């Protein structure tokens, strides 16, 4: 199944796979797995831009931590299948970025979950917040909607 990206005017949409071991005892995608799928989706986007997560001193912009995560669940994923992560930047600060995201099905009829995630770039020497590089800011702007933007209501909850 593919996602119709023509309805998306900003951000990035990518498939994520739900596996059997992601399901809980009730046969539904375990709530904590949404955070894991989000991690994988964000990592894949930044790897496609040439960044690689590392704790080394030369990791640069790839060295960042999660400061906050909100998730609202709307509809269960109750089978092994491909779903889609729609990811965008709501706010790009000096040292932080706030993503908006939705997990949706391929035909655009169901939203499984949505939320926000804030990451903070960390200086490897001090482990304190550090400014994003100009290159990372440019790459993040590719995901930017209008400041603080919410995704349009394309999908029923």
N, C-alpha and C positions, 0 to 999 in steps of 0.2 A: 504494500500500500504506500502511496506517496502523498505528501501534503501539498495542497495547492498554495504555493507561495505567492501567487498573484494577489491574494487578499492581504498580504503582509507588506506594509509600506516602510517598515523599519525593523532593525534587529536581525537575528539569525535564527533559522529553523533547521534542526538536525534530528535525524532519527536516533532513538535510544532503544535498546533491546531489553525487554523484561524476560528474565530466565526463570526456570522452575524454582531455583533456590531463592529467588526474590519474593516468592509467595509465602504467606503465613499459614497457620493451621486452618484458616477458613478458606484458603485458596485465593486470597486477594493479595495484591502487592502490599507488602508490609510498609507501614507509614514511614519508617526510617529509611527505607530504600529510595524514596523520592529524593532525599538529600544526597544519597550516593549517586543516583542518576544525574542529579544537577551537577555534582562535582565532576562527573565524567564528561558531561556536556560542556561545561565551562572550560575544563582542561583541553578538550578536543578543539574548541574554538581557538584558544590561545596557542596551542601547538601548531595549528594551521597557519598562524602568524609568525612562527619561529621561536616561540617562548617554550621553555621546558622547566617544569617545577623542580627545584633543587634547593637544598639548604646551604649550598656553597656560597662563598663570598662573591662570586661572579654571577649569581643567579639574577641579579638586578630586579626588574619588575616582576619576575616570576615568583619572587619571595614575598608572599602576602598571606594574610591570615583572615579567617572568617570572623567578623565582629558580631554580626547579627543575621538571623535567618527566621523568616516567617513563612509558614505554609498553611494554606487553607485547602482542605480536601472537599471535592465536589462529587466525584463519581468513582467507584472502585474499578481498578484494573483487575479482572478476575480470570486471567489466562496468560499463558506465555505468548507474547506478541511484541510487535514493534509499536511504539508510540513516538510522539514527537515532542521535542523541547523547543519552545519558542523563547528566545533569550534576547533581552535588550538592556541598554543602560538607561536608568532613570536619572541618575545624577553622577557626575564625574567631578570629584573634589580634588584638592591638592594632594592628599595622601590616601583618599578612599574612593571607592566606586560602589554605587548601589545598582544592582541588577534588578530588573523585573523579569518574571518568567511565568510560563504556563506549560503544563504537560497536556497535550491534546491528542485526539485520534487523527487518523489520516484524512478522513472525509470532512473534517471540520464540524462535526455535529456534537462532539462531547469534549468537555474540559474535565480532566481528572483532578488536577490540582493547580494552584497558582500561588505566587508569593513574591517575596523580595529577599535579596541577600546582599549584605554589605561586606566588602573586603577592604583591608587596609594593607598598603605596601609597607614592608618592614626593612629597615637598614640591618644588614647581617652583623655589623660590628656592635651596634647598640641595642638591637632588638626593639627599637622604637619606631614610630611611624616616620616614613620618608616620602618625599615627593615622587610622583610618577615621572618617568622620563618623557621627553617630547614625543619620542617614537611610540611609547605605550599609549599616551594620550591620543595620538592620531589613530591608532588601531582601535581604541575604545570608542572613539567618536563614530566609527563605522556602525556601531550598535546603538547609537544615541537617537532616541526619539526627541520630541520637544521636552524641555526640562521638566522632570517630574511626571512625564507622560505615563498614562495608563494605556494598555492595549485596547483597541476598539472591541466592541462586543460582537465578535464574529462567531462565537461558539456559545451554545447554551450551557448552563451550569447544571 
